[in-house]
């Protein structure tokens, strides 16, 4: 039996989400997992489920426990990077637990990789109780299917390297800090929920000015929810082609991002993709 912890390192969960979270816990227990919820889950003071130190302590409680196999962060929003200075990365390095989260948890996932070399999973486990829950539960229980998104090359024939990145806006919160990963020979994954062309120009310009595109071995593009919903032009593939130059392979998948049918990917693990 696996034992899993539930945390919310970013914005606190609204009380109206409690029934969803209860359903999630019940489902996870039905799969043979023992579920332990942290103390900083729901909003207590505005958007906060606790101070940064308190939320960090709740996360560390699970990393410190030798019986915890996986830690599922069910939050998202804006404030996850507040906890980074209060995490014990040596403890995390030695822990058996794997962290799962998405969106704003991109900050925590990449900081863990940078500081410890450990991989984490970019995935929102609340997909298991949202609209596509039957499909997601089938994938989750097979595991192999969950981690097999389909990629389509839009430039180049192959790419290989350790995957970094995630949500583009949140990944850039780490720029200039000790938590920003070494991008050399990495595969950079980028996806987004909010933002249209002007915002993407801003983010891509910053990545270019950081010389990221000169160093990575490839770019993986997931879904860009708001851009796709509004059919923005130029689209994200066109924009990225313009920013990264002619020599960087680019692949796209509709199965990583903020859609409720999204699959998972391990940040901090090596991937090799070839054109089919």
C-alpha contacts under 8 A as a table, 3 or more apart, distances in Angstrom:
res1	aa1	res2	aa2	distance
1	X	32	X	5.74
1	X	33	X	5.67
1	X	34	X	7.10
2	X	32	X	7.00
2	X	33	X	4.85
2	X	34	X	6.26
2	X	68	X	7.44
2	X	69	X	5.96
2	X	70	X	7.83
3	X	33	X	5.50
3	X	34	X	4.57
3	X	35	X	6.04
3	X	36	X	7.57
3	X	67	X	6.58
3	X	68	X	5.10
3	X	69	X	5.54
3	X	70	X	6.91
4	X	33	X	6.75
4	X	34	X	6.14
4	X	35	X	5.13
4	X	36	X	6.24
4	X	68	X	5.63
4	X	69	X	5.79
4	X	70	X	4.81
4	X	71	X	5.55
4	X	72	X	7.14
5	X	35	X	5.97
5	X	36	X	4.85
5	X	37	X	5.62
5	X	38	X	6.92
5	X	62	X	6.36
5	X	68	X	6.88
5	X	70	X	6.45
5	X	71	X	4.66
5	X	72	X	6.09
6	X	35	X	7.29
6	X	36	X	6.24
6	X	37	X	4.57
6	X	38	X	5.78
6	X	71	X	5.97
6	X	72	X	5.00
6	X	73	X	5.89
6	X	74	X	7.07
7	X	37	X	6.57
7	X	38	X	5.38
7	X	39	X	7.93
7	X	40	X	6.91
7	X	41	X	6.19
7	X	58	X	7.21
7	X	59	X	6.57
7	X	71	X	7.17
7	X	72	X	6.23
7	X	73	X	4.75
7	X	74	X	6.45
7	X	75	X	7.70
8	X	11	X	6.98
8	X	12	X	6.33
8	X	13	X	7.45
8	X	40	X	6.50
8	X	41	X	5.18
8	X	49	X	7.67
8	X	55	X	7.43
8	X	73	X	5.20
8	X	74	X	5.65
8	X	75	X	4.87
8	X	76	X	7.86
9	X	12	X	7.76
9	X	55	X	5.73
9	X	56	X	7.19
9	X	59	X	7.52
9	X	73	X	6.79
9	X	75	X	6.62
9	X	79	X	7.63
9	X	80	X	5.28
9	X	83	X	7.39
9	X	105	X	7.55
10	X	75	X	5.57
10	X	76	X	5.37
10	X	77	X	5.90
10	X	78	X	6.24
10	X	79	X	4.88
10	X	80	X	4.07
10	X	81	X	7.85
10	X	104	X	6.79
10	X	105	X	7.04
11	X	43	X	7.70
11	X	47	X	5.49
11	X	48	X	5.81
11	X	49	X	6.96
11	X	75	X	6.15
11	X	76	X	5.94
11	X	77	X	5.35
11	X	78	X	6.50
11	X	79	X	6.07
11	X	80	X	7.34
12	X	40	X	7.50
12	X	41	X	5.67
12	X	42	X	4.80
12	X	43	X	4.49
12	X	44	X	7.72
12	X	47	X	5.47
12	X	48	X	5.11
12	X	49	X	4.50
12	X	50	X	7.96
12	X	75	X	6.81
13	X	17	X	6.53
13	X	18	X	7.91
13	X	41	X	5.90
13	X	42	X	4.39
13	X	43	X	5.64
13	X	49	X	7.40
13	X	75	X	6.66
14	X	17	X	5.56
14	X	18	X	7.44
14	X	42	X	5.88
14	X	43	X	5.85
15	X	18	X	5.49
15	X	42	X	6.44
15	X	43	X	7.29
16	X	19	X	7.11
17	X	20	X	5.28
17	X	21	X	6.31
18	X	21	X	5.05
18	X	22	X	6.06
19	X	22	X	4.99
19	X	23	X	6.15
20	X	23	X	5.07
20	X	24	X	6.21
20	X	126	X	7.94
20	X	129	X	6.56
21	X	24	X	4.92
21	X	25	X	6.26
21	X	126	X	7.67
22	X	25	X	5.15
22	X	26	X	6.19
23	X	26	X	5.05
23	X	27	X	6.10
23	X	129	X	6.83
24	X	27	X	5.12
24	X	28	X	6.14
24	X	126	X	6.77
24	X	128	X	6.79
24	X	129	X	6.01
25	X	28	X	5.15
25	X	29	X	6.14
25	X	35	X	6.38
26	X	29	X	5.15
26	X	30	X	6.21
27	X	30	X	4.96
27	X	31	X	6.62
28	X	31	X	5.25
28	X	32	X	6.93
28	X	33	X	5.66
28	X	34	X	7.58
28	X	35	X	7.15
29	X	32	X	5.22
29	X	33	X	4.72
29	X	34	X	5.73
29	X	35	X	6.53
30	X	33	X	7.12
31	X	141	X	7.71
38	X	41	X	6.54
38	X	58	X	6.02
38	X	59	X	7.84
39	X	58	X	6.88
40	X	49	X	4.90
40	X	50	X	5.68
40	X	54	X	7.41
40	X	55	X	6.04
40	X	58	X	6.94
41	X	49	X	5.54
42	X	48	X	7.73
42	X	49	X	5.09
43	X	46	X	6.40
43	X	47	X	5.54
43	X	48	X	5.22
43	X	49	X	4.42
43	X	50	X	7.80
44	X	47	X	7.32
44	X	48	X	5.92
44	X	49	X	5.21
44	X	50	X	6.91
45	X	48	X	5.30
45	X	49	X	6.91
45	X	50	X	7.64
48	X	51	X	6.82
49	X	55	X	7.51
50	X	53	X	7.85
50	X	54	X	5.54
50	X	55	X	5.81
51	X	54	X	5.02
51	X	55	X	6.15
52	X	55	X	5.23
52	X	56	X	6.07
52	X	82	X	5.48
52	X	83	X	4.93
52	X	86	X	7.85
53	X	56	X	5.05
53	X	57	X	6.05
53	X	83	X	6.31
53	X	86	X	6.15
54	X	57	X	5.02
54	X	58	X	6.30
55	X	58	X	5.13
55	X	59	X	6.40
55	X	83	X	6.76
56	X	59	X	5.16
56	X	60	X	6.12
56	X	83	X	5.16
56	X	84	X	7.50
56	X	86	X	5.93
56	X	87	X	5.97
57	X	60	X	4.98
57	X	61	X	6.02
57	X	86	X	7.71
57	X	87	X	7.58
58	X	61	X	5.10
58	X	62	X	6.93
59	X	62	X	5.55
59	X	63	X	6.56
60	X	63	X	4.87
60	X	64	X	5.85
60	X	87	X	6.69
60	X	88	X	7.24
60	X	92	X	7.77
61	X	64	X	5.23
61	X	65	X	6.32
62	X	65	X	5.15
62	X	68	X	6.28
62	X	71	X	7.10
62	X	97	X	7.74
63	X	66	X	7.63
63	X	68	X	7.17
63	X	91	X	7.01
63	X	92	X	5.85
63	X	95	X	5.69
63	X	96	X	7.65
63	X	97	X	6.03
64	X	91	X	6.56
64	X	92	X	7.51
64	X	95	X	6.66
65	X	68	X	5.76
65	X	95	X	7.95
66	X	95	X	7.13
66	X	96	X	7.05
68	X	71	X	7.48
68	X	96	X	7.21
68	X	97	X	5.69
69	X	96	X	6.15
69	X	97	X	4.45
69	X	98	X	6.47
70	X	97	X	4.84
70	X	98	X	4.71
70	X	99	X	5.99
70	X	100	X	7.37
71	X	97	X	6.57
71	X	98	X	6.01
71	X	99	X	4.76
71	X	100	X	5.95
72	X	99	X	6.21
72	X	100	X	4.84
72	X	101	X	6.30
72	X	124	X	7.97
72	X	125	X	6.81
73	X	99	X	7.53
73	X	100	X	5.93
73	X	101	X	4.98
73	X	105	X	7.83
73	X	124	X	7.46
73	X	125	X	7.75
74	X	101	X	6.77
74	X	124	X	6.43
74	X	125	X	6.59
74	X	126	X	6.36
75	X	101	X	7.68
75	X	105	X	7.92
76	X	80	X	7.91
76	X	102	X	7.09
76	X	103	X	5.91
76	X	104	X	5.23
76	X	105	X	6.69
77	X	80	X	7.73
77	X	103	X	7.40
77	X	104	X	5.62
78	X	81	X	7.91
78	X	104	X	5.92
78	X	170	X	7.99
79	X	82	X	5.67
79	X	104	X	7.45
80	X	83	X	6.06
80	X	84	X	7.70
80	X	104	X	6.20
80	X	105	X	6.14
80	X	107	X	6.78
80	X	108	X	6.92
81	X	84	X	5.45
81	X	107	X	5.82
81	X	108	X	6.69
81	X	173	X	7.71
82	X	85	X	7.37
83	X	86	X	5.54
83	X	87	X	6.75
84	X	87	X	5.62
84	X	108	X	6.88
84	X	111	X	7.44
88	X	91	X	5.49
88	X	92	X	6.40
89	X	92	X	4.82
89	X	93	X	5.95
89	X	112	X	7.20
89	X	115	X	6.33
89	X	116	X	6.30
90	X	93	X	5.02
90	X	94	X	6.49
90	X	116	X	7.17
91	X	94	X	5.30
91	X	95	X	6.14
92	X	95	X	5.05
92	X	112	X	7.69
92	X	116	X	7.17
93	X	116	X	5.08
93	X	117	X	7.41
93	X	118	X	6.54
98	X	119	X	7.34
98	X	120	X	5.77
98	X	121	X	7.47
99	X	109	X	7.38
99	X	120	X	5.06
99	X	121	X	6.28
100	X	109	X	7.95
100	X	120	X	5.93
100	X	121	X	4.62
100	X	122	X	5.98
100	X	123	X	6.11
100	X	124	X	7.23
100	X	125	X	7.82
101	X	105	X	5.44
101	X	106	X	7.37
101	X	109	X	7.55
101	X	121	X	6.48
101	X	122	X	5.34
101	X	123	X	5.20
101	X	124	X	5.39
101	X	125	X	7.56
102	X	105	X	5.02
102	X	106	X	5.85
102	X	122	X	5.02
102	X	123	X	5.13
102	X	124	X	5.52
102	X	166	X	7.60
102	X	167	X	7.68
103	X	106	X	5.65
103	X	166	X	7.14
103	X	167	X	5.36
103	X	170	X	7.06
103	X	192	X	7.84
103	X	193	X	7.97
103	X	258	X	7.66
104	X	107	X	6.20
104	X	167	X	7.09
104	X	170	X	5.51
105	X	108	X	5.13
105	X	109	X	6.15
105	X	170	X	7.82
106	X	109	X	5.09
106	X	110	X	6.05
106	X	122	X	7.49
106	X	165	X	6.87
106	X	166	X	5.58
106	X	167	X	6.12
106	X	170	X	6.08
106	X	171	X	5.95
107	X	110	X	5.52
107	X	111	X	6.07
107	X	170	X	6.10
107	X	171	X	5.85
107	X	173	X	7.15
107	X	174	X	6.69
108	X	111	X	5.07
108	X	112	X	6.06
109	X	112	X	5.27
109	X	113	X	6.46
109	X	119	X	7.68
109	X	120	X	5.83
109	X	121	X	7.66
109	X	122	X	7.69
109	X	267	X	7.12
110	X	113	X	5.05
110	X	114	X	6.04
110	X	164	X	6.70
110	X	165	X	6.73
110	X	171	X	7.73
110	X	179	X	7.04
110	X	180	X	7.06
110	X	181	X	6.71
110	X	267	X	7.30
110	X	268	X	7.75
111	X	114	X	5.04
111	X	115	X	5.94
111	X	179	X	4.64
111	X	180	X	6.71
111	X	181	X	7.36
112	X	115	X	5.35
112	X	116	X	5.68
112	X	117	X	6.98
112	X	118	X	6.33
112	X	119	X	7.48
112	X	120	X	7.77
112	X	179	X	7.96
113	X	116	X	5.36
113	X	117	X	4.46
113	X	118	X	4.97
113	X	119	X	5.83
113	X	120	X	7.60
113	X	181	X	7.43
113	X	267	X	7.63
113	X	268	X	5.72
114	X	117	X	5.93
114	X	179	X	5.83
114	X	180	X	6.72
114	X	181	X	5.03
114	X	182	X	7.41
115	X	179	X	6.78
117	X	268	X	6.88
118	X	268	X	6.36
119	X	266	X	6.29
119	X	267	X	5.44
119	X	268	X	4.22
119	X	269	X	5.93
120	X	266	X	5.60
120	X	267	X	5.42
120	X	268	X	6.67
121	X	264	X	6.61
121	X	265	X	5.82
121	X	266	X	4.51
121	X	267	X	6.02
122	X	166	X	7.30
122	X	264	X	5.69
122	X	265	X	5.49
122	X	266	X	6.12
122	X	267	X	6.63
123	X	262	X	7.87
123	X	263	X	7.00
123	X	264	X	5.02
123	X	265	X	7.17
124	X	127	X	5.89
125	X	128	X	5.73
126	X	129	X	5.45
126	X	130	X	6.38
127	X	130	X	5.04
127	X	131	X	7.61
127	X	132	X	6.90
127	X	133	X	6.05
127	X	136	X	6.50
127	X	260	X	5.66
127	X	261	X	7.35
128	X	132	X	7.42
128	X	133	X	4.58
128	X	134	X	7.44
128	X	136	X	5.57
128	X	137	X	5.71
129	X	132	X	7.63
129	X	133	X	5.06
130	X	133	X	5.29
130	X	260	X	6.86
131	X	260	X	6.82
132	X	135	X	5.66
132	X	136	X	6.15
132	X	260	X	5.95
132	X	261	X	5.89
133	X	136	X	4.91
133	X	137	X	5.81
134	X	137	X	5.20
134	X	138	X	6.28
135	X	138	X	5.24
135	X	139	X	6.42
135	X	261	X	7.48
136	X	139	X	5.10
136	X	140	X	5.98
136	X	146	X	7.88
136	X	261	X	6.73
137	X	140	X	4.90
137	X	141	X	6.03
138	X	141	X	5.41
138	X	142	X	6.41
139	X	142	X	5.21
139	X	143	X	5.91
139	X	144	X	7.46
139	X	145	X	5.24
139	X	146	X	4.82
140	X	143	X	5.00
140	X	145	X	7.55
140	X	146	X	5.78
142	X	145	X	6.01
142	X	146	X	7.19
143	X	146	X	5.11
143	X	147	X	6.66
144	X	147	X	5.55
144	X	148	X	6.67
145	X	148	X	5.34
146	X	149	X	7.52
146	X	263	X	5.30
146	X	264	X	5.80
147	X	263	X	6.27
147	X	264	X	5.13
147	X	265	X	5.74
147	X	266	X	7.95
148	X	263	X	7.28
148	X	264	X	7.65
148	X	265	X	7.93
149	X	253	X	6.92
149	X	255	X	5.58
149	X	256	X	7.15
149	X	263	X	6.11
149	X	264	X	7.47
149	X	265	X	7.92
150	X	253	X	5.90
150	X	254	X	7.71
150	X	255	X	6.88
151	X	251	X	6.06
151	X	252	X	5.44
151	X	253	X	4.75
151	X	273	X	7.87
152	X	251	X	5.32
152	X	252	X	5.18
152	X	253	X	6.31
152	X	275	X	7.15
153	X	156	X	6.58
153	X	157	X	6.87
153	X	249	X	7.72
153	X	250	X	6.01
153	X	251	X	4.10
153	X	252	X	6.26
153	X	275	X	6.14
154	X	249	X	7.79
154	X	250	X	5.67
154	X	251	X	5.49
154	X	252	X	7.00
155	X	248	X	7.65
155	X	249	X	5.18
155	X	250	X	5.05
155	X	251	X	6.86
156	X	247	X	7.99
156	X	248	X	7.41
156	X	249	X	4.62
156	X	250	X	6.62
157	X	249	X	7.12
157	X	274	X	5.77
157	X	275	X	5.09
158	X	249	X	6.85
158	X	272	X	7.37
158	X	273	X	5.43
158	X	274	X	4.15
158	X	275	X	6.04
159	X	187	X	7.45
159	X	217	X	6.37
159	X	218	X	5.61
159	X	249	X	6.46
159	X	272	X	5.82
159	X	273	X	5.46
159	X	274	X	6.65
160	X	186	X	7.67
160	X	187	X	6.74
160	X	217	X	6.70
160	X	218	X	7.29
160	X	270	X	7.07
160	X	271	X	5.56
160	X	272	X	4.28
160	X	273	X	6.41
161	X	185	X	6.07
161	X	186	X	4.82
161	X	187	X	5.25
161	X	217	X	6.64
161	X	218	X	7.93
161	X	270	X	5.06
161	X	271	X	5.61
161	X	272	X	6.72
162	X	185	X	7.70
162	X	186	X	5.06
162	X	187	X	5.79
162	X	267	X	7.51
162	X	268	X	5.64
162	X	269	X	4.99
162	X	270	X	3.85
162	X	271	X	6.05
163	X	186	X	5.96
163	X	187	X	4.73
163	X	188	X	5.91
163	X	189	X	6.69
163	X	266	X	7.26
163	X	267	X	5.11
163	X	268	X	5.38
163	X	269	X	5.85
163	X	270	X	6.11
163	X	271	X	6.71
164	X	181	X	7.44
164	X	183	X	7.76
164	X	186	X	6.72
164	X	187	X	6.26
164	X	188	X	5.18
164	X	189	X	6.10
164	X	267	X	5.35
164	X	268	X	6.06
165	X	168	X	7.15
165	X	171	X	5.91
165	X	188	X	5.52
165	X	189	X	4.94
165	X	190	X	6.11
165	X	267	X	7.23
166	X	170	X	7.77
166	X	171	X	6.44
166	X	188	X	7.95
166	X	189	X	5.36
166	X	190	X	5.06
166	X	191	X	5.95
167	X	170	X	5.43
167	X	171	X	5.88
167	X	190	X	5.74
167	X	191	X	4.89
167	X	192	X	5.21
167	X	193	X	7.82
167	X	257	X	7.91
168	X	171	X	5.14
168	X	172	X	6.34
168	X	190	X	5.33
168	X	191	X	5.83
168	X	192	X	6.01
168	X	203	X	7.03
169	X	172	X	5.50
169	X	173	X	6.96
169	X	192	X	7.24
169	X	203	X	6.83
170	X	173	X	5.26
170	X	174	X	7.61
171	X	174	X	5.89
171	X	175	X	7.61
172	X	175	X	5.19
172	X	203	X	7.54
172	X	207	X	7.88
174	X	177	X	5.47
174	X	178	X	7.72
174	X	179	X	5.88
174	X	180	X	4.95
175	X	179	X	7.90
175	X	180	X	5.61
176	X	180	X	6.92
177	X	180	X	5.79
178	X	181	X	7.98
182	X	186	X	8.00
183	X	186	X	5.34
183	X	188	X	7.85
183	X	212	X	6.38
183	X	215	X	6.25
183	X	216	X	5.80
184	X	212	X	7.98
184	X	215	X	4.81
184	X	216	X	5.34
184	X	217	X	7.54
185	X	215	X	6.06
185	X	216	X	4.68
185	X	217	X	4.70
185	X	218	X	7.99
186	X	215	X	7.71
186	X	216	X	4.88
186	X	217	X	5.41
186	X	218	X	6.99
187	X	216	X	5.95
187	X	217	X	5.51
187	X	218	X	4.76
187	X	219	X	5.70
187	X	220	X	6.94
187	X	271	X	7.91
188	X	216	X	6.75
188	X	217	X	7.95
188	X	218	X	6.29
188	X	219	X	4.89
188	X	220	X	5.98
189	X	219	X	5.96
189	X	220	X	4.55
189	X	221	X	5.87
189	X	222	X	7.23
190	X	219	X	7.54
190	X	220	X	6.28
190	X	221	X	5.12
190	X	222	X	6.10
191	X	221	X	6.01
191	X	222	X	4.74
191	X	223	X	5.39
191	X	224	X	5.53
191	X	256	X	7.54
191	X	257	X	5.79
192	X	195	X	7.33
192	X	222	X	7.76
192	X	223	X	6.46
192	X	224	X	4.57
192	X	225	X	6.31
192	X	226	X	7.91
192	X	257	X	6.80
192	X	258	X	7.34
193	X	223	X	7.77
193	X	224	X	5.67
193	X	225	X	4.77
193	X	226	X	5.95
193	X	257	X	7.50
193	X	258	X	6.01
194	X	224	X	7.42
194	X	225	X	6.55
194	X	226	X	5.22
194	X	227	X	7.60
195	X	198	X	7.64
195	X	199	X	5.38
195	X	200	X	6.68
195	X	226	X	6.10
195	X	227	X	6.65
196	X	199	X	5.57
196	X	200	X	6.26
196	X	226	X	6.56
196	X	227	X	5.16
196	X	232	X	6.82
197	X	200	X	5.11
197	X	201	X	6.09
197	X	227	X	7.34
197	X	232	X	6.84
197	X	233	X	7.37
197	X	234	X	7.26
197	X	235	X	7.73
197	X	236	X	7.91
198	X	201	X	5.12
198	X	202	X	6.36
199	X	202	X	5.05
199	X	203	X	6.35
200	X	203	X	5.06
200	X	204	X	5.91
200	X	236	X	7.79
201	X	204	X	5.25
201	X	205	X	5.88
201	X	239	X	7.62
202	X	205	X	5.22
202	X	206	X	6.31
203	X	206	X	5.18
203	X	207	X	6.34
204	X	207	X	5.06
204	X	208	X	6.13
204	X	240	X	7.39
204	X	243	X	6.84
205	X	208	X	5.04
205	X	209	X	6.07
205	X	243	X	7.54
206	X	209	X	4.98
206	X	210	X	6.15
207	X	210	X	5.05
207	X	211	X	6.47
207	X	212	X	5.53
207	X	213	X	6.99
208	X	211	X	4.99
208	X	212	X	5.78
208	X	213	X	5.85
208	X	214	X	7.85
208	X	243	X	6.98
208	X	244	X	7.52
209	X	212	X	7.55
211	X	214	X	5.36
211	X	215	X	6.85
212	X	215	X	5.43
212	X	216	X	6.31
213	X	216	X	5.70
213	X	243	X	7.90
213	X	244	X	5.41
213	X	248	X	7.66
214	X	244	X	7.61
216	X	219	X	7.53
216	X	248	X	7.66
217	X	248	X	6.54
217	X	249	X	7.22
218	X	248	X	5.54
218	X	249	X	4.86
218	X	250	X	5.88
218	X	251	X	7.96
219	X	248	X	7.22
219	X	249	X	6.28
219	X	250	X	4.75
219	X	251	X	6.34
220	X	250	X	5.95
220	X	251	X	4.99
220	X	252	X	5.70
220	X	253	X	7.56
221	X	237	X	7.84
221	X	250	X	7.48
221	X	251	X	6.20
221	X	252	X	4.61
221	X	253	X	6.24
222	X	252	X	5.97
222	X	253	X	5.09
222	X	254	X	5.76
222	X	255	X	6.76
222	X	256	X	4.93
222	X	257	X	5.62
223	X	228	X	7.77
223	X	253	X	7.05
223	X	254	X	5.49
223	X	255	X	7.30
223	X	256	X	6.23
223	X	257	X	5.13
223	X	258	X	7.07
223	X	259	X	7.64
224	X	227	X	5.59
224	X	228	X	5.99
224	X	236	X	7.48
224	X	257	X	7.36
225	X	228	X	5.29
225	X	229	X	6.07
225	X	257	X	7.93
225	X	258	X	6.85
225	X	259	X	7.46
226	X	229	X	5.05
226	X	230	X	6.16
227	X	230	X	5.35
227	X	231	X	5.86
227	X	232	X	5.17
227	X	235	X	7.29
227	X	236	X	7.72
228	X	231	X	4.84
228	X	232	X	6.47
228	X	235	X	7.83
229	X	232	X	7.93
231	X	235	X	7.49
232	X	235	X	5.66
234	X	238	X	5.98
234	X	239	X	6.45
235	X	238	X	5.46
235	X	239	X	6.37
236	X	239	X	5.03
236	X	240	X	6.06
237	X	240	X	5.22
237	X	241	X	6.15
238	X	241	X	5.23
238	X	242	X	6.43
239	X	242	X	5.24
239	X	243	X	6.46
240	X	243	X	5.11
240	X	244	X	6.05
241	X	244	X	5.60
241	X	245	X	6.29
241	X	246	X	7.47
241	X	250	X	7.99
242	X	245	X	6.09
244	X	247	X	7.83
244	X	248	X	6.50
245	X	248	X	6.66
253	X	256	X	6.43
254	X	257	X	7.68
254	X	262	X	7.64
255	X	259	X	7.80
255	X	261	X	7.01
255	X	262	X	4.59
255	X	263	X	5.41
256	X	259	X	7.62
256	X	262	X	4.93
256	X	263	X	5.50
256	X	264	X	6.55
256	X	265	X	7.59
257	X	262	X	5.92
257	X	263	X	7.93
258	X	262	X	6.73
259	X	262	X	5.34
266	X	269	X	5.88
